[in-house]
Amino acid sequence: MAQQANIYLGLGSNLGNRHELLLSAIERLIARVGPLVRCSSLIETAPMGFESEHDFINAVAHFRTALSPRELLEATQGIERELGRQHKSIDGHYADRPIDIDILLYDDLQIDEPDLKIPHPRMKDRPFVMQPLNELLSFKERTSIF
């Protein structure tokens, strides 16, 4: 069996039935990426980097996977398309979206390719990522899962 990596994914939705879209994304991630270890609490936040009347619901999920980082990117982007995401943000121009799945961490790997950057380069500037990520990391430390 392939080595299992710990990955943390940022999830967000601000269009449609946000709760249902996040749940569907998690179910698809479990089926294609690997087992869910734990999901953070959901937080509702105003859009960051663009104006919209639609607030986001965000979470961070910890999974185990045998996928490579590139395979993980392909899986997450496929799930986004299936759930109605038309295009990714381009040159920092953000827009409303039914689902957004970002690779935040993949074990302790560091990758800097044009379309794949791990750790996520802007996660530390985003409270809607860091708050749920810190929730999961502090839970891990308290319970010594690994």
Buried (B, 14 or more C-beta within 10 A) or exposed (E): EEEBBBBBBBBBBBBBEBEEBBBBBBEBBEEBBBEBBBBBEBBEBEBBEEEBEEEBBBBBBBBBBEBEBEEBBEBBBEBBEEBEBEEEEEEEEBBBBBBBBBBBBBEEEEEEEEEEBBBBEEBEEBEBBBBBBEBBBEBBEEEEEE
